[in-house]
Amino acid sequence: MFNSTAIATTGVAMLLLAFFLNLFGILKQNSWTYLLLNFFGAALSCYASWLINFLPFVILEATWAGVAGVGAGRKLFLQNK
């Protein structure tokens, strides 16, 4: 079985890394790195919350991943115009 603590720790670390790098001006909000760190970090955190059956954080992290996914999709779409 997967270790939910390790999965959650990885996801939260990715989210915090994106936040700090953006806060200090190293990453822009529309950069691929920022969007992908948010997407995968939230997705991992969502999955870990699912594993421990904690629905409020499943909803929170699924929404976060969805918004980051839409941002990435939008960036991809606009780059191809």
SEBA-330588 format. One line per 10 residues: number of its first residue (from 0); their letters; for each residue x, y, z of N, C-alpha, C. Coordinates in pm, 1 decimal, m for minus. Layout:
BEGIN
NUM = A = X:Y:Z:X:Y:Z:X:Y:Z  ...
//
This chain:
BEGIN
0 = MFNSTAIATT = 84.2:m119.7:0.0:0.0:0.0:0.0:88.2:125.3:0.0  36.1:230.8:m54.8:109.2:356.6:m59.0:110.9:422.2:77.4  217.8:492.5:106.4:231.5:564.3:232.0:171.3:703.6:214.9  55.8:726.8:273.8:m14.8:854.0:255.7:65.6:971.4:310.0  143.2:949.8:414.4:223.4:1058.8:470.6:330.9:1102.7:371.8  397.9:1009.5:309.2:501.8:1044.3:211.6:441.4:1114.3:90.5  328.2:1067.0:44.7:260.9:1128.0:m70.6:217.9:1270.2:m35.7  155.4:1286.8:81.4:110.0:1419.4:123.9:227.2:1514.3:143.0  334.8:1465.6:201.8:452.8:1549.2:224.2:511.4:1597.6:92.6  518.5:1510.5:m4.6:569.5:1548.2:m136.7:478.7:1652.7:m201.1
10 = GVAMLLLAFF = 347.2:1630.0:m196.0:252.2:1723.8:m255.4:257.2:1860.5:m189.5  257.2:1862.3:m57.3:260.3:1989.8:14.9:393.2:2061.5:m10.0  502.5:1987.2:m15.5:633.0:2048.7:m44.3:631.2:2115.9:m181.4  569.6:2051.4:m279.2:560.6:2110.3:m412.8:477.9:2238.2:m410.9  366.0:2235.7:m339.5:280.5:2354.5:m329.6:353.7:2469.2:m261.5  422.3:2439.0:m151.4:494.6:2543.4:m78.5:612.2:2597.6:m160.2  680.2:2510.0:m232.2:790.0:2554.1:m317.1:739.1:2652.7:m422.4  629.6:2618.6:m487.7:570.8:2708.6:m587.7:533.5:2842.0:m523.9  473.7:2837.9:m406.7:431.8:2959.5:m336.8:551.2:3048.8:m304.0  653.9:2991.5:m241.8:770.3:3070.8:m202.8:845.8:3125.5:m323.7
20 = LNLFGILKQN = 863.9:3043.3:m425.6:934.7:3090.3:m544.9:858.6:3202.3:m614.8  727.0:3196.0:m612.3:646.3:3303.0:m669.2:653.4:3428.0:m581.0  643.8:3408.8:m452.3:645.4:3520.8:m358.3:774.4:3600.9:m368.4  886.6:3532.5:m390.9:1015.2:3600.5:m400.4:1054.3:3637.5:m543.5  958.2:3625.5:m635.6:978.5:3671.3:m772.4:1062.7:3581.2:m859.7  1084.5:3457.7:m816.6:1165.0:3365.0:m895.3:1080.2:3296.2:m1001.9  955.5:3269.2:m969.4:861.0:3209.0:m1064.5:744.0:3303.1:m1086.9  704.4:3316.4:m1210.5:583.7:3392.5:m1244.1:462.7:3300.7:m1233.5  346.7:3357.9:m1206.6:224.7:3279.2:m1190.6:184.4:3206.2:m1317.3  227.9:3254.0:m1430.6:189.4:3187.2:m1555.5:302.3:3102.0:m1613.2
30 = SWTYLLLNFF = 406.9:3076.4:m1533.5:515.4:2991.2:m1583.2:473.9:2844.5:m1575.0  531.4:2764.4:m1664.6:501.0:2621.8:m1664.2:540.2:2557.8:m1531.2  652.9:2597.3:m1477.2:700.2:2538.7:m1351.6:600.7:2565.3:m1239.4  555.3:2689.0:m1228.6:458.9:2724.9:m1124.6:328.3:2646.7:m1140.8  276.6:2644.9:m1262.7:150.4:2576.1:m1287.9:161.7:2426.3:m1261.3  271.0:2365.4:m1305.3:286.8:2221.0:m1287.5:315.6:2183.2:m1142.5  392.5:2265.9:m1071.1:412.7:2240.0:m928.2:279.4:2245.0:m853.8  196.7:2342.7:m887.7:64.9:2352.8:m824.5:m23.8:2234.7:m861.5  m25.5:2199.7:m989.3:m111.7:2090.4:m1033.4:m72.5:1958.3:m967.2  54.6:1920.9:m981.1:96.9:1791.5:m927.0:101.7:1790.6:m774.7
40 = GAALSCYASW = 137.8:1903.0:m715.2:136.7:1911.7:m569.4:m3.9:1894.6:m513.4  m99.8:1962.5:m574.4:m238.3:1950.4:m529.3:m294.4:1812.0:m558.9  m258.0:1756.0:m674.3:m306.4:1621.7:m707.7:m254.4:1517.7:m608.7  m126.9:1526.5:m573.0:m71.5:1433.9:m474.2:m136.1:1453.0:m337.4  m155.5:1578.1:m298.7:m220.4:1605.7:m170.3:m365.1:1556.1:m169.1  m431.9:1569.8:m280.9:m568.9:1519.8:m294.4:m571.5:1368.3:m279.7  m480.6:1301.7:m348.1:m474.6:1155.3:m341.1:m443.9:1108.1:m199.7  m350.2:1174.4:m132.4:m317.7:1137.7:6.0:m438.2:1158.3:97.3  m512.6:1265.5:75.5:m632.8:1290.0:154.9:m738.5:1184.0:128.1  m745.9:1138.8:3.7:m838.2:1031.2:m32.1:m799.6:901.6:39.5
50 = LINFLPFVIL = m669.6:875.1:44.0:m622.3:753.0:110.1:m659.2:747.9:258.3  m660.7:864.9:322.8:m695.5:867.2:465.6:m842.6:903.1:487.3  m916.9:913.8:375.4:m1060.7:938.0:380.5:m1095.2:1069.2:451.2  m1024.7:1176.4:413.8:m1050.9:1308.6:471.4:m1108.0:1399.5:363.4  m1239.3:1393.2:349.0:m1311.0:1456.1:238.8:m1290.8:1606.8:226.5  m1286.1:1685.1:335.4:m1267.5:1829.8:315.2:m1140.7:1863.6:236.1  m1032.6:1791.6:261.5:m909.5:1819.5:189.3:m908.7:1756.1:51.4  m984.0:1651.6:31.8:m1001.0:1597.5:m103.8:m1064.6:1705.4:m191.4  m1168.3:1769.0:m140.3:m1238.1:1873.8:m215.2:m1146.4:1993.3:m238.6  m1077.2:2037.4:m133.2:m986.5:2151.1:m145.0:m878.0:2125.8:m248.2
60 = EATWAGVAGV = m810.4:2013.7:m236.1:m697.8:1985.5:m324.5:m742.7:1952.3:m465.8  m858.0:1889.1:m481.0:m911.0:1862.5:m614.8:m943.5:1994.3:m685.3  m999.9:2087.5:m611.3:m1029.5:2219.1:m668.0:m900.8:2290.0:m707.1  m800.7:2285.3:m618.8:m670.1:2348.0:m645.0:m607.2:2288.1:m770.2  m607.4:2155.9:m779.5:m550.3:2089.2:m896.6:m628.8:2125.9:m1022.3  m761.0:2132.8:m1010.5:m844.3:2169.0:m1124.8:m814.7:2308.5:m1175.8  m800.1:2402.8:m1084.7:m770.5:2540.6:m1124.0:m632.1:2548.5:m1189.2  m534.4:2479.6:m1130.5:m400.1:2478.2:m1189.8:m403.0:2409.8:m1326.2  m482.3:2304.1:m1339.3:m495.5:2234.8:m1467.6:m558.4:2323.4:m1573.5  m659.3:2398.3:m1534.1:m722.5:2492.4:m1627.5:m621.6:2599.6:m1667.5
70 = GAGRKLFLQN = m543.5:2648.1:m1571.4:m440.4:2747.5:m1602.9:m338.5:2693.5:m1701.5  m295.7:2569.2:m1681.6:m199.5:2506.7:m1772.8:m262.1:2485.2:m1910.9  m386.8:2440.7:m1913.8:m456.5:2421.3:m2040.7:m474.0:2551.6:m2115.3  m506.4:2654.8:m2041.4:m523.0:2787.1:m2101.6:m390.6:2836.6:m2159.9  m282.9:2816.9:m2084.1:m150.8:2857.6:m2132.9:m114.7:2780.9:m2260.5  m140.6:2652.8:m2261.2:m112.7:2570.2:m2378.2:m195.1:2616.7:m2497.9  m322.5:2643.8:m2475.9:m411.0:2688.3:m2582.0:m366.4:2823.2:m2638.4  m331.8:2916.3:m2549.3:m293.0:3050.0:m2593.4:m157.9:3049.6:m2663.4  m68.3:2956.8:m2626.7:61.2:2947.4:m2693.5:46.7:2896.9:m2836.7  m56.4:2819.0:m2861.0:m75.5:2760.1:m2993.5:m156.5:2849.7:m3086.4
80 = K = m190.0:2967.9:m3043.7:m264.2:3060.4:m3129.2:m171.2:3142.7:m3212.6
//
